Amino acid sequence: MVEIRGETAEGFEPVREAFARNFREYGELGAAFALYLRGRRVVDLWAGDARPEVGGRPAPAVPWTADTAQVLRSVTKGLTATTALLLAERGQLDLDAPVASYWPEFKAAGKDRVPVRWLLSHQAGVPALDVPLRLEDVLTWERAAAAVAAQAPAWEPGTAHGYHPYTFGWLVGEVVRRVSGRTIGRYFAEEIARPLGLDLWIGLPAGAAPRVGRLVDLPAPEGARTGPGGLRLRPKQSVRDAYQDPTSLTARAFASVRPGVDLNDPAVQAAEIPGAGGIGTARSVARFYAALIGAADRHGGAPGETHPPLLGAELLARAVGPVVSGPDRVLIVNSTFGLGYFRHSPTALMASPASFGHPGRGGSLGFADPDLGIGFGYVTNGMQPGVTGDVRSRNLIRAVRGCLGLT
């Protein structure tokens, strides 16, 4: 029996039970979950083994603690998008200006008229690279940025959208670097994480390395493969075919780095990989999203004092309003994006139609819901199949909605 640690405010006990159920029934190894509600943290839970071994010689358990951080996979994209949006909020970045006006090399291969906002909404047409990046390219920012700048679009930019699994980070990150003069990891740390008191990084500091849990790939448990009434949940044949065909845009997009990098490698964790390599605690992911909507307590402030929203109301509305919706050229299902954020949908389930945020491949999830006043952060080291969420996060969402009196 896994011991669930942490706290839940009165009325949120069902969330604790849902978190425990994920360990009992859905293969959870190590995880944490936090929830902010209108300026107050009402859930802060953690449990399991932070550094599990699967296969090979068993290792002593390393208990997940209150301060354990985890690689976030694509949850990182929400941090990356917000960094660019903060520059726009401050009048330093024009989202409607051509990317090439900030990054001249990007105009190659007919991309000269692509505006910055198309990078954020996955409309730029460069989700895959003709020549995949190697590990040494990923660890050298300039090489990765040069590769995405030189890439010809897979479709005419602006005419369709398709999820950019890896390239999103270098596309947006290089614009941030050109505009601010700082790497995206440094800008995020200095302008967002530090003022908010977040344990959240794009590029892990050396001193934080011992706190990071180990990612482990797991098959989905049987309980995660069935829906209500025992209905078996399987991806459409077209989706399975796209992932299995190495020549498809889907497979090529997810293989933009080949061979895939080991996200447990300390050198990779220290690198700035703003599409998939962010690291943080569930508490900080939840606080980050709460801060976006003015629902986080002020760091170092008086009790009950909330932090001002990170973005102004006008820009936030533009950023989270659905920008593109419909068939996704890469995911082969319908997807809905704002400017860098997934929107609540059957594909990316969150708390309500007002929710916006980003899932991470394998299970982690962060989002805000301005109507409900919540910031949600769930991180896991048990990487189950799936790009846009899984049964564990959905169990937590269902419990949170119940505690808020929603069906």
N, C-alpha and C positions, 0 to 999 in steps of 0.2 A: 504494500500500500504506500503510495507516494504521499508525503506530507506536504500539504499546501500551506505556504507561508504568506504573510502579508496581512493587509487589512481591507475590509469592505465597510462602507458606511451603512448605517441602519437603512434597511429597505433594499440593499443590493446583495443580500445573501444568496439569491439564486444565481448570481454571476459566479460566485465562488464555487457553487455546485457544478455549474457548466464547465468551469475551468478544470475541476477535478474529474469530471466525466471524460474530458478529452484524454486524460492519462489512462483512465480505466478502459475506455472503449475505442479510442481512436488513435492509438499508437504514439501519443506524445512522449517525447524523451525528456526534453528540458524546455521550459517556456516561461514567459512572463506576460502579464496583461495589466494595463492601467487605463483608467477612465477619468477624464475631467468633466465636471458638470457645472457650468456657469461660474467659473472661477474657483472651484473647489475640487481637489482630487478625491473621488469617492470610491475608487477601486485601485488597489496596488497589490498584485499577487505575483508569486513566483514559485516554481517547484521543479523537481527533477534533477537530472544530471547535466551539468554544463559541458562536460567533455566526454561524451559517451564513445565507446569503441564498439564498432559493429564488424564482426569478422576478426580473425587474427587473435592474438593473445588478449584476454580480458585485462582491463586496467582498473585501478581503484576508482570508485565514483568520485567525482568532483561536484559537490552540491551547488546548484544554482543559488546565488545569493541576491540580496537586494540590489547589488551593484553590478551584476553580470551584464555584459553587453553582448550583442550578437550582430553578425553580418546581416544586413537588411535586404540584400538583393535589390529588386526594383522599387522597394519603398524609398530608396535613395532618390528616385526621380522626382518625388515631391519636394525634397530638399533642394535639388538642383533647380527645378522650375521656380521655386520661391526666391532663390538667390537672384535669378535674372529679373524676376518681377519686382524685387526690391530696388534694383537699379532703375527700373522703369518708374517706380513710385517716386524716386528721388530725382527724376528728370534727366538721368544720365544715359538712358537707353530708350530709343524709340522703337516700339514693337512693330511699327508699320514700315520702318526703314529697311532697305535691302541689307541682308547679312553682309554682303560684300562691301558696304560702306564702312563697316567696322573691321572686316576681315577680308581684304582684297583677294587672297588666294581662293576664297570660296566660290568666286564667280566662274571657276573652271567648269567645263562640260555643260554649259547652258544654264547655270544656276545663278546668274547675275541678278535676276529680278526676284529671287526668293526673299520674302520679308522674314524678319526675326520670328514673328508669331507663327509661321508655318513650321519652324523648328520645334516650337513648344507643342503644337497640335498634331505632330506626326504627319504633316502634309508635304514635307520637303522631298520625299521620294528616295532617301538614301538609308534604308534600314539595313542594307547588306553591303558588303565590300567584295569587289571582284577578286582582290587578293587579301585574304583574311590576315588579321594582325597576329603576330607572334607574341610570346610572353615579353620579350625584350621591347617590343613596340608599346605594349600596354604599360610597361614600367617607365617609358620615356614619353612624357606628354606630347612633345613636339612631333614625334613620329605618328602617334595616333591622330592628332589633329590634322596633320598634313594628309594622311590617308583619307579621312572623311571629306576634306576639302577637295581633293582630286577626283572623288568618285562621281561617276555619271549617275543621274537619277534613274530609278527603276520604272518610274512613270512621270508624266509631265507634272511638275510640282504644282500643288494647289488644286488638282483635278480629282484627287482621291486621298485617302489617308490609310496608313498602315503602321502598326506599332514598330518603333525603332528600339529593339531590346538593349543593344550596347551603344550604338552610334549616337543616340539621343544625348548621352552624357558628354561626349566630346564636342558635339555640335553646339550645345548650349554652353558648356563649360569654356570653350574657346572664345565665344562672344563675351562672356563675363570677364575673361582674362584680358581681352583686347580693350574693353571699355574701362575696367577698373584698375588695370595694371597689377592685379593680384590674381593668383590662381583661385579657382572656385572653392577649393578646400579652405584656403586662408580667408577668403572673403566671407564664406559661410561661418567660419569659426569666429571671426572678429566682429561681424555685423549682426549675426543671428544667435549662434549658440552661446557665446559668452554673455551677452546682455540678458539672455533668458535663463542662464544657468543650466544649460543642457549638456548631458553626456551623449553627444551626437556629433559624428565626425565624417567628413569626406576626406579620407587620408588619416589613418590612425596614428596618434602620437605614441612614441616609444613607451612612455610610462604607462599607457593604458593597455598594452598588449596582454598582460597576464589576466585581465578581466574578461577577455573575449571567449565565448563558448565555441565549440567545434561543430561545424555543420556536418550532418550525416544524411546521405540519401537513403530514403525508405520507400518501400512500396506502399500504396494506399491500403489501409486495413479494410477488411471486408465490410465493416460497418460504414465506411466512407463511400462505398460504391453503390449504396442503395438509398433510395429516397423514401418518402412516405408510402406506407403500404407495401414495402418491399420492392418498389419499382426500381429496376436496375438503371443506374446512371452511367451512360457510356458516351464518349464524344462521338460526334457525327463521323461517318466514314471519310468525308472530305477533309475533316480536320486531321484524322489519323494519317490519311494518305499524305497530306502536306508535310507533316512532321517527319514522315518516314522517307520521303523522296529527297535525296540530297541535292537535287537540282532545283527544287522549289524555292520560291522567295522566302517562304516560312523557314525552311531548314537553313538556308543561307544566312538569313538574318540572325538566327540564334547561334550560328557558327561564324559570326564575324570575328571571333577570336578563336584560333585553332592551332594546336589543341586547346581546349578550354582551360582557363586559368584555375588554379586551386585556390579558392577563396579562404582556405585555412592557412595558406602560406603567409608568414609574417611580412614578407616583402610585398606581396599583393595587397595585404591589408593596409600597409603604410602608403601605398600608392594612391593617387587620386583617380578613382574610377567612378565618375559621377552618374553613370547609368545603372550600376549594379553593386558597387563596392562600399557603400556607406555602412557605418557601424554605430550602434547605439543601444540604449536601454528602452524597454517598453514605456517606462515612465517618461522618458524624454521625447519619444515619438508622440505620445499622447499630449504632452505639454506643448510641443511644437505646433500641432494642429489646433489645440485650444487657443494658442496665441494668435493664430491666423484670424480667428473670429472674435478676439477679445474675451475669451473664456478661460484664460489662465491667470492664476494669481501673479502679482508683481514680484519678481525675484528680489528678495531683500526688502520688500515693502511691508506695510502694515497689514494685519489680518483683514481679509475681505477686500483688499485693494487689488484690482485686476490690471493686467498689463494691457496697454493700448494695442489694438489690432496691428499686426505687422504691416498690413497693406490697407490703404484707404478704401472706403466703401465702393467708390466708382471703379477702381482698378480690380478689386476683389470680385466684384460682380462680373466684370469682363473676363477675368481669369477663370472663374468657375462656371460661367454660363456655357451651356453646350456649344462648342465651336464646330465640331464635326460629329456626325452620328450615322451609323450604317455599316455596310460591309467593310471589314478591315482586310486590307490586302495581305497582311502578314498573319494575323490570328485566325483568319478564315471564319470568323463569327462576327456578328455586329458588335461594335464598340462605340463608346461615346467619350469624347475628350473635351475638356476645356483647354486652357493654355498650360499644359503640362500635367494636369490632374485627370485621372479617371473620374467619371461621374457614376453615381449609383445606377446600376442596371442589372438585368438578370445575369449578365456576364461578370460584372464586378459588383457583387452584392455588398451594400453598406447599410446604414440605418434607415434612411428615408430618401425620397427623391431629391432632397436638398443636399445630400452628402457629397463630398468630394475628397479625394485623397489618392492613395496609390497602394496597390498590393505588391508583394514581392514573390517571385517564383519560389515555390516550396511551401508557402503558407503565411509569412508575415504580412501585416496590414496596418496602415495608418490612415486615418481620415478625420475630417471635421464635419459637423452637421450644424450649420448656423440656426436652423429652425429649432432643433432640440438643445442647442447650446453645449454640445459635447466635443471633446477631443479624445480619440480612440487610438490606442497603441498596443499591438500584439506582436510579439517576436517569438520565434521558435528555432531550435536547431535541428528538428526532425523534418528534413526536406521531402515532403510528399509530392507526388506528381501534381502539376497544376501551375498555371501562370497567374491567374486572376483571383485566387482565393480558394479555400477548401472548407471541408466540413467543420474543422476546429474553429476557425474564425466565425463561421456562420452560427455555430452554437453560442458563441459569446455575444454576437449581435442579437440573436433571438432573446437571450437572457436579459441583455441591456434594455431592449424594447419592452420586455415584460415588466421590468422594474420601473420604467417610465410610464407605465399604464397604457402601452400600445399593444395591439394584437399582432 
